[in-house]
Amino acid sequence: MKKGTIATVAMLSISLFATSAFCDTKKGEKVDGKAEFEKHCAACHPNGGNVSNPQKTLSKAVMAKNGVKSQKDIIAKMRNPGPGMTKFDAKTVPDKEAKAIADYILKTFK
Ligand code: HEC
């Protein structure tokens, strides 16, 4: 009986430990910029294009011509977009996600 109790306690603490370890990894998880881009932006910017304004695609060269050159500039566009684009505030897309999306755009659409 005593042995059984010890085994139960041991198993319980192992599973508790496993659960907290799982939570920690989740918290530190990297944001998937591609997935976030597809969720929030791809409807209007499929493959980095622009369905309503072909002069304002997300290609690096085109953005540079329009003064959008860095991660910060892209985030500024999300927070304060031009005509026809949805506004993404920090509640909809937190900074961490916004950065991941911006990095994804800069390295994906040349
Ligand atoms: C409802 C459609 C729509 C959605 C959704 C949308 N955009 Fe846009 N986006 C536009 C339009 C329209 C423009 C051009 C606005 C203008 O004239 O300044 C634009 C322009 C931009 C530009 C400037 C491009 C350039 O060449 O000057 C960036 C950067 C951008 N969007 C990023 C994003 C990101 C990142 C997301 C997702 C978080 C997103 N957009 C979601 C419609 C959209």
Backbone and ligand atoms as CSV (ligand in chain L), in Angstrom:
chain,resi,resn,atom,element,x,y,z
A,1,MET,N,N,0.844,-1.222,0.000
A,1,MET,CA,C,0.000,0.000,0.000
A,1,MET,C,C,0.865,1.253,0.000
A,2,LYS,N,N,1.892,1.216,0.914
A,2,LYS,CA,C,2.771,2.375,0.986
A,2,LYS,C,C,3.525,2.592,-0.341
A,3,LYS,N,N,3.969,1.448,-0.851
A,3,LYS,CA,C,4.705,1.505,-2.116
A,3,LYS,C,C,3.852,2.140,-3.215
A,4,GLY,N,N,2.577,1.725,-3.218
A,4,GLY,CA,C,1.651,2.239,-4.229
A,4,GLY,C,C,1.493,3.741,-4.110
A,5,THR,N,N,1.419,4.238,-2.880
A,5,THR,CA,C,1.266,5.682,-2.675
A,5,THR,C,C,2.474,6.439,-3.214
A,6,ILE,N,N,3.646,5.898,-2.887
A,6,ILE,CA,C,4.872,6.567,-3.348
A,6,ILE,C,C,4.890,6.626,-4.880
A,7,ALA,N,N,4.522,5.500,-5.470
A,7,ALA,CA,C,4.518,5.452,-6.937
A,7,ALA,C,C,3.534,6.489,-7.493
A,8,THR,N,N,2.368,6.596,-6.850
A,8,THR,CA,C,1.365,7.559,-7.324
A,8,THR,C,C,1.887,8.986,-7.221
A,9,VAL,N,N,2.484,9.300,-6.060
A,9,VAL,CA,C,3.017,10.645,-5.864
A,9,VAL,C,C,4.098,10.929,-6.900
A,10,ALA,N,N,4.955,9.932,-7.106
A,10,ALA,CA,C,6.043,10.123,-8.069
A,10,ALA,C,C,5.478,10.397,-9.454
A,11,MET,N,N,4.465,9.622,-9.820
A,11,MET,CA,C,3.900,9.797,-11.156
A,11,MET,C,C,3.220,11.160,-11.302
A,12,LEU,N,N,2.557,11.545,-10.224
A,12,LEU,CA,C,1.856,12.826,-10.235
A,12,LEU,C,C,2.845,13.969,-10.422
A,13,SER,N,N,3.956,13.898,-9.668
A,13,SER,CA,C,4.898,15.012,-9.783
A,13,SER,C,C,5.562,15.017,-11.150
A,14,ILE,N,N,5.761,13.834,-11.708
A,14,ILE,CA,C,6.344,13.807,-13.065
A,14,ILE,C,C,5.395,14.480,-14.058
A,15,SER,N,N,4.121,14.152,-13.934
A,15,SER,CA,C,3.197,14.734,-14.906
A,15,SER,C,C,3.040,16.241,-14.687
A,16,LEU,N,N,3.110,16.686,-13.427
A,16,LEU,CA,C,3.047,18.126,-13.164
A,16,LEU,C,C,4.240,18.820,-13.793
A,17,PHE,N,N,5.394,18.205,-13.617
A,17,PHE,CA,C,6.615,18.774,-14.164
A,17,PHE,C,C,6.515,18.863,-15.688
A,18,ALA,N,N,6.018,17.785,-16.261
A,18,ALA,CA,C,5.902,17.746,-17.720
A,18,ALA,C,C,4.967,18.857,-18.197
A,19,THR,N,N,3.885,19.077,-17.480
A,19,THR,CA,C,2.930,20.110,-17.879
A,19,THR,C,C,3.560,21.500,-17.842
A,20,SER,N,N,4.302,21.793,-16.750
A,20,SER,CA,C,4.868,23.137,-16.664
A,20,SER,C,C,5.965,23.321,-17.716
A,21,ALA,N,N,6.685,22.257,-17.998
A,21,ALA,CA,C,7.722,22.357,-19.033
A,21,ALA,C,C,7.059,22.665,-20.372
A,22,PHE,N,N,5.927,22.048,-20.616
A,22,PHE,CA,C,5.204,22.262,-21.866
A,22,PHE,C,C,4.752,23.726,-21.981
A,23,CYS,N,N,4.246,24.259,-20.872
A,23,CYS,CA,C,3.788,25.643,-20.877
A,23,CYS,C,C,4.939,26.589,-21.183
A,24,ASP,N,N,6.089,26.303,-20.592
A,24,ASP,CA,C,7.249,27.172,-20.822
A,24,ASP,C,C,7.642,27.205,-22.291
A,25,THR,N,N,7.649,26.045,-22.921
A,25,THR,CA,C,8.041,26.044,-24.328
A,25,THR,C,C,7.015,26.821,-25.138
A,26,LYS,N,N,5.764,26.685,-24.771
A,26,LYS,CA,C,4.731,27.393,-25.522
A,26,LYS,C,C,4.911,28.902,-25.430
A,27,LYS,N,N,5.232,29.369,-24.211
A,27,LYS,CA,C,5.377,30.801,-24.005
A,27,LYS,C,C,6.545,31.353,-24.829
A,28,GLY,N,N,7.632,30.587,-24.879
A,28,GLY,CA,C,8.819,31.064,-25.588
A,28,GLY,C,C,8.774,30.753,-27.073
A,29,GLU,N,N,7.666,30.217,-27.516
A,29,GLU,CA,C,7.554,29.774,-28.903
A,29,GLU,C,C,7.768,30.937,-29.878
A,30,LYS,N,N,8.437,30.654,-30.985
A,30,LYS,CA,C,8.628,31.702,-31.991
A,30,LYS,C,C,7.353,31.879,-32.800
A,31,VAL,N,N,7.072,33.110,-33.156
A,31,VAL,CA,C,5.878,33.363,-33.956
A,31,VAL,C,C,6.188,32.983,-35.402
A,32,ASP,N,N,5.252,32.324,-36.036
A,32,ASP,CA,C,5.425,31.918,-37.421
A,32,ASP,C,C,4.962,33.053,-38.344
A,33,GLY,N,N,5.928,33.818,-38.868
A,33,GLY,CA,C,5.610,34.988,-39.681
A,33,GLY,C,C,4.793,34.657,-40.911
A,34,LYS,N,N,5.099,33.501,-41.510
A,34,LYS,CA,C,4.385,33.095,-42.717
A,34,LYS,C,C,2.916,32.826,-42.387
A,35,ALA,N,N,2.670,32.085,-41.312
A,35,ALA,CA,C,1.297,31.760,-40.921
A,35,ALA,C,C,0.526,33.033,-40.577
A,36,GLU,N,N,1.173,33.958,-39.870
A,36,GLU,CA,C,0.499,35.206,-39.502
A,36,GLU,C,C,0.215,36.044,-40.744
A,37,PHE,N,N,1.167,36.057,-41.666
A,37,PHE,CA,C,0.966,36.796,-42.911
A,37,PHE,C,C,-0.240,36.242,-43.655
A,38,GLU,N,N,-0.297,34.900,-43.725
A,38,GLU,CA,C,-1.409,34.291,-44.453
A,38,GLU,C,C,-2.745,34.564,-43.771
A,39,LYS,N,N,-2.713,34.644,-42.450
A,39,LYS,CA,C,-3.944,34.881,-41.704
A,39,LYS,C,C,-4.447,36.323,-41.884
A,40,HIS,N,N,-3.515,37.297,-41.788
A,40,HIS,CA,C,-3.943,38.702,-41.735
A,40,HIS,C,C,-3.816,39.453,-43.057
A,41,CYS,N,N,-2.856,39.093,-43.876
A,41,CYS,CA,C,-2.490,39.956,-45.006
A,41,CYS,C,C,-2.723,39.342,-46.381
A,42,ALA,N,N,-2.676,38.010,-46.478
A,42,ALA,CA,C,-2.636,37.371,-47.800
A,42,ALA,C,C,-3.890,37.628,-48.638
A,43,ALA,N,N,-5.023,37.926,-47.995
A,43,ALA,CA,C,-6.246,38.181,-48.764
A,43,ALA,C,C,-6.030,39.339,-49.729
A,44,CYS,N,N,-5.339,40.384,-49.279
A,44,CYS,CA,C,-5.095,41.543,-50.146
A,44,CYS,C,C,-3.702,41.528,-50.763
A,45,HIS,N,N,-2.804,40.770,-50.153
A,45,HIS,CA,C,-1.423,40.723,-50.653
A,45,HIS,C,C,-1.017,39.288,-50.998
A,46,PRO,N,N,-1.771,38.628,-51.907
A,46,PRO,CA,C,-1.394,37.251,-52.230
A,46,PRO,C,C,-0.019,37.217,-52.886
A,47,ASN,N,N,0.841,36.327,-52.412
A,47,ASN,CA,C,2.221,36.238,-52.917
A,47,ASN,C,C,2.941,37.578,-52.896
A,48,GLY,N,N,2.607,38.417,-51.945
A,48,GLY,CA,C,3.301,39.697,-51.837
A,48,GLY,C,C,2.799,40.740,-52.825
A,49,GLY,N,N,1.711,40.422,-53.523
A,49,GLY,CA,C,1.153,41.392,-54.473
A,49,GLY,C,C,0.246,42.381,-53.763
A,50,ASN,N,N,-0.633,43.010,-54.523
A,50,ASN,CA,C,-1.613,43.908,-53.921
A,50,ASN,C,C,-2.833,43.911,-54.833
A,51,VAL,N,N,-3.953,43.365,-54.345
A,51,VAL,CA,C,-5.132,43.215,-55.196
A,51,VAL,C,C,-5.791,44.538,-55.557
A,52,SER,N,N,-5.629,45.575,-54.711
A,52,SER,CA,C,-6.322,46.812,-55.055
A,52,SER,C,C,-5.403,47.924,-55.543
A,53,ASN,N,N,-4.102,47.818,-55.287
A,53,ASN,CA,C,-3.193,48.848,-55.774
A,53,ASN,C,C,-1.872,48.236,-56.236
A,54,PRO,N,N,-1.834,47.900,-57.546
A,54,PRO,CA,C,-0.647,47.194,-58.068
A,54,PRO,C,C,0.644,48.001,-57.958
A,55,GLN,N,N,0.532,49.288,-57.630
A,55,GLN,CA,C,1.734,50.098,-57.440
A,55,GLN,C,C,2.320,49.942,-56.037
A,56,LYS,N,N,1.558,49.253,-55.174
A,56,LYS,CA,C,2.006,49.140,-53.787
A,56,LYS,C,C,2.081,47.689,-53.337
A,57,THR,N,N,2.843,46.909,-54.058
A,57,THR,CA,C,3.028,45.509,-53.678
A,57,THR,C,C,4.034,45.429,-52.526
A,58,LEU,N,N,4.273,44.222,-52.056
A,58,LEU,CA,C,5.210,44.039,-50.951
A,58,LEU,C,C,6.585,43.591,-51.439
A,59,SER,N,N,6.827,43.725,-52.731
A,59,SER,CA,C,8.156,43.387,-53.226
A,59,SER,C,C,9.133,44.417,-52.668
A,60,LYS,N,N,10.316,43.937,-52.302
A,60,LYS,CA,C,11.302,44.783,-51.644
A,60,LYS,C,C,11.600,46.051,-52.451
A,61,ALA,N,N,11.764,45.874,-53.767
A,61,ALA,CA,C,12.113,47.006,-54.621
A,61,ALA,C,C,10.969,48.019,-54.683
A,62,VAL,N,N,9.738,47.502,-54.800
A,62,VAL,CA,C,8.584,48.395,-54.890
A,62,VAL,C,C,8.388,49.153,-53.574
A,63,MET,N,N,8.495,48.419,-52.457
A,63,MET,CA,C,8.326,49.082,-51.166
A,63,MET,C,C,9.385,50.160,-50.959
A,64,ALA,N,N,10.616,49.864,-51.368
A,64,ALA,CA,C,11.702,50.834,-51.186
A,64,ALA,C,C,11.387,52.131,-51.929
A,65,LYS,N,N,10.806,51.983,-53.131
A,65,LYS,CA,C,10.414,53.172,-53.904
A,65,LYS,C,C,9.362,53.982,-53.164
A,66,ASN,N,N,8.518,53.264,-52.393
A,66,ASN,CA,C,7.466,53.941,-51.642
A,66,ASN,C,C,7.904,54.320,-50.219
A,67,GLY,N,N,9.193,54.210,-49.955
A,67,GLY,CA,C,9.710,54.626,-48.652
A,67,GLY,C,C,9.537,53.607,-47.537
A,68,VAL,N,N,9.200,52.368,-47.886
A,68,VAL,CA,C,9.064,51.318,-46.864
A,68,VAL,C,C,10.282,50.413,-46.966
A,69,LYS,N,N,11.236,50.592,-46.037
A,69,LYS,CA,C,12.531,49.941,-46.220
A,69,LYS,C,C,12.916,48.965,-45.128
A,70,SER,N,N,12.281,49.048,-43.982
A,70,SER,CA,C,12.734,48.209,-42.873
A,70,SER,C,C,11.556,47.561,-42.169
A,71,GLN,N,N,11.900,46.687,-41.238
A,71,GLN,CA,C,10.896,46.051,-40.394
A,71,GLN,C,C,10.000,47.118,-39.750
A,72,LYS,N,N,10.670,48.190,-39.274
A,72,LYS,CA,C,9.939,49.265,-38.599
A,72,LYS,C,C,8.941,49.952,-39.538
A,73,ASP,N,N,9.373,50.184,-40.777
A,73,ASP,CA,C,8.486,50.836,-41.751
A,73,ASP,C,C,7.251,49.977,-42.044
A,74,ILE,N,N,7.470,48.652,-42.141
A,74,ILE,CA,C,6.345,47.760,-42.430
A,74,ILE,C,C,5.367,47.756,-41.257
A,75,ILE,N,N,5.912,47.716,-40.038
A,75,ILE,CA,C,5.032,47.745,-38.863
A,75,ILE,C,C,4.262,49.063,-38.815
A,76,ALA,N,N,4.930,50.156,-39.190
A,76,ALA,CA,C,4.258,51.459,-39.217
A,76,ALA,C,C,3.067,51.429,-40.185
A,77,LYS,N,N,3.230,50.718,-41.315
A,77,LYS,CA,C,2.121,50.589,-42.286
A,77,LYS,C,C,0.954,49.810,-41.688
A,78,MET,N,N,1.273,48.781,-40.890
A,78,MET,CA,C,0.188,48.001,-40.278
A,78,MET,C,C,-0.572,48.852,-39.266
A,79,ARG,N,N,0.183,49.639,-38.510
A,79,ARG,CA,C,-0.435,50.460,-37.459
A,79,ARG,C,C,-1.172,51.672,-38.031
A,80,ASN,N,N,-0.707,52.139,-39.184
A,80,ASN,CA,C,-1.264,53.352,-39.761
A,80,ASN,C,C,-1.248,53.250,-41.288
A,81,PRO,N,N,-2.151,52.405,-41.825
A,81,PRO,CA,C,-2.085,52.068,-43.253
A,81,PRO,C,C,-2.612,53.166,-44.168
A,82,GLY,N,N,-2.311,53.003,-45.439
A,82,GLY,CA,C,-2.829,53.914,-46.455
A,82,GLY,C,C,-4.253,53.527,-46.823
A,83,PRO,N,N,-4.864,54.269,-47.770
A,83,PRO,CA,C,-6.261,54.026,-48.156
A,83,PRO,C,C,-6.483,52.603,-48.672
A,84,GLY,N,N,-7.543,51.965,-48.195
A,84,GLY,CA,C,-7.907,50.639,-48.685
A,84,GLY,C,C,-7.330,49.491,-47.883
A,85,MET,N,N,-6.445,49.789,-46.932
A,85,MET,CA,C,-5.859,48.703,-46.146
A,85,MET,C,C,-6.422,48.696,-44.726
A,86,THR,N,N,-6.661,47.491,-44.240
A,86,THR,CA,C,-7.157,47.322,-42.868
A,86,THR,C,C,-6.125,47.825,-41.871
A,87,LYS,N,N,-6.583,48.439,-40.797
A,87,LYS,CA,C,-5.659,48.875,-39.745
A,87,LYS,C,C,-5.445,47.733,-38.765
A,88,PHE,N,N,-4.182,47.446,-38.470
A,88,PHE,CA,C,-3.862,46.403,-37.505
A,88,PHE,C,C,-3.226,47.035,-36.279
A,89,ASP,N,N,-4.012,47.199,-35.200
A,89,ASP,CA,C,-3.413,47.777,-33.997
A,89,ASP,C,C,-2.759,46.675,-33.155
A,90,ALA,N,N,-2.133,47.095,-32.064
A,90,ALA,CA,C,-1.371,46.146,-31.254
A,90,ALA,C,C,-2.263,45.088,-30.606
A,91,LYS,N,N,-3.572,45.330,-30.595
A,91,LYS,CA,C,-4.479,44.329,-30.036
A,91,LYS,C,C,-4.699,43.207,-31.037
A,92,THR,N,N,-4.853,43.573,-32.301
A,92,THR,CA,C,-5.072,42.563,-33.345
A,92,THR,C,C,-3.780,41.821,-33.653
A,93,VAL,N,N,-2.703,42.578,-33.849
A,93,VAL,CA,C,-1.408,41.993,-34.168
A,93,VAL,C,C,-0.373,42.563,-33.193
A,94,PRO,N,N,-0.062,41.836,-32.129
A,94,PRO,CA,C,0.926,42.325,-31.156
A,94,PRO,C,C,2.294,42.544,-31.807
A,95,ASP,N,N,3.113,43.401,-31.201
A,95,ASP,CA,C,4.425,43.738,-31.773
A,95,ASP,C,C,5.235,42.516,-32.205
A,96,LYS,N,N,5.205,41.485,-31.344
A,96,LYS,CA,C,5.989,40.302,-31.646
A,96,LYS,C,C,5.541,39.670,-32.969
A,97,GLU,N,N,4.239,39.610,-33.193
A,97,GLU,CA,C,3.704,39.054,-34.435
A,97,GLU,C,C,3.993,39.986,-35.600
A,98,ALA,N,N,3.842,41.294,-35.345
A,98,ALA,CA,C,4.084,42.281,-36.401
A,98,ALA,C,C,5.524,42.171,-36.894
A,99,LYS,N,N,6.464,42.000,-35.954
A,99,LYS,CA,C,7.880,41.868,-36.340
A,99,LYS,C,C,8.099,40.625,-37.176
A,100,ALA,N,N,7.469,39.514,-36.750
A,100,ALA,CA,C,7.634,38.254,-37.485
A,100,ALA,C,C,7.073,38.395,-38.902
A,101,ILE,N,N,5.931,39.079,-39.031
A,101,ILE,CA,C,5.332,39.285,-40.354
A,101,ILE,C,C,6.267,40.144,-41.214
A,102,ALA,N,N,6.785,41.231,-40.626
A,102,ALA,CA,C,7.672,42.133,-41.368
A,102,ALA,C,C,8.929,41.390,-41.838
A,103,ASP,N,N,9.502,40.579,-40.959
A,103,ASP,CA,C,10.699,39.817,-41.349
A,103,ASP,C,C,10.379,38.855,-42.485
A,104,TYR,N,N,9.208,38.227,-42.373
A,104,TYR,CA,C,8.793,37.286,-43.413
A,104,TYR,C,C,8.664,38.007,-44.757
A,105,ILE,N,N,8.042,39.193,-44.752
A,105,ILE,CA,C,7.860,39.955,-45.991
A,105,ILE,C,C,9.220,40.325,-46.587
A,106,LEU,N,N,10.118,40.852,-45.737
A,106,LEU,CA,C,11.418,41.315,-46.237
A,106,LEU,C,C,12.248,40.180,-46.823
A,107,LYS,N,N,12.131,38.988,-46.224
A,107,LYS,CA,C,12.990,37.927,-46.758
A,107,LYS,C,C,12.300,37.111,-47.847
A,108,THR,N,N,10.993,37.283,-48.022
A,108,THR,CA,C,10.278,36.438,-48.986
A,108,THR,C,C,10.014,37.112,-50.325
A,109,PHE,N,N,9.589,38.375,-50.293
A,109,PHE,CA,C,9.202,39.018,-51.549
A,109,PHE,C,C,10.307,39.955,-52.012
A,110,LYS,N,N,11.012,39.547,-53.055
A,110,LYS,CA,C,12.189,40.319,-53.496
A,110,LYS,C,C,11.802,41.407,-54.486
L,1,HEC,C1,C,-8.075,44.943,-47.038
L,1,HEC,C2,C,-6.898,44.709,-47.838
L,1,HEC,C3,C,-5.536,44.713,-47.151
L,1,HEC,C4,C,-5.098,43.941,-46.099
L,1,HEC,C5,C,-5.881,42.896,-45.305
L,1,HEC,C6,C,-3.705,44.280,-45.906
L,1,HEC,N1,N,-3.312,45.231,-46.794
L,1,HEC,FE1,FE,-1.463,46.083,-46.910
L,1,HEC,N2,N,-2.134,47.335,-48.372
L,1,HEC,C7,C,-3.422,47.360,-48.885
L,1,HEC,C8,C,-3.560,48.499,-49.787
L,1,HEC,C9,C,-4.820,48.893,-50.552
L,1,HEC,C10,C,-2.298,49.159,-49.779
L,1,HEC,C11,C,-1.932,50.463,-50.499
L,1,HEC,C12,C,-2.269,51.606,-49.545
L,1,HEC,C13,C,-1.748,52.933,-49.997
L,1,HEC,O1,O,-2.158,53.410,-51.050
L,1,HEC,O2,O,-0.901,53.492,-49.269
L,1,HEC,C14,C,-1.433,48.394,-48.892
L,1,HEC,C15,C,-0.101,48.702,-48.672
L,1,HEC,C16,C,0.744,47.985,-47.832
L,1,HEC,C17,C,2.142,48.267,-47.651
L,1,HEC,C18,C,2.950,49.337,-48.388
L,1,HEC,C19,C,3.415,48.722,-49.695
L,1,HEC,C20,C,4.150,49.675,-50.609
L,1,HEC,O3,O,4.727,49.190,-51.629
L,1,HEC,O4,O,4.151,50.882,-50.350
L,1,HEC,C21,C,2.618,47.383,-46.740
L,1,HEC,C22,C,4.040,47.260,-46.217
L,1,HEC,C23,C,1.497,46.540,-46.364
L,1,HEC,N3,N,0.374,46.924,-47.056
L,1,HEC,C24,C,1.588,45.523,-45.450
L,1,HEC,C25,C,0.492,44.766,-45.022
L,1,HEC,C26,C,0.580,43.766,-43.991
L,1,HEC,C27,C,1.842,43.406,-43.251
L,1,HEC,C28,C,-0.672,43.262,-43.832
L,1,HEC,C29,C,-1.121,42.213,-42.824
L,1,HEC,C30,C,-0.796,42.469,-41.438
L,1,HEC,C31,C,-1.540,43.917,-44.783
L,1,HEC,N4,N,-0.794,44.826,-45.497
L,1,HEC,C32,C,-2.897,43.672,-44.944
L,1,HEC,C33,C,-4.428,46.459,-48.594
L,1,HEC,C34,C,-4.402,45.533,-47.568
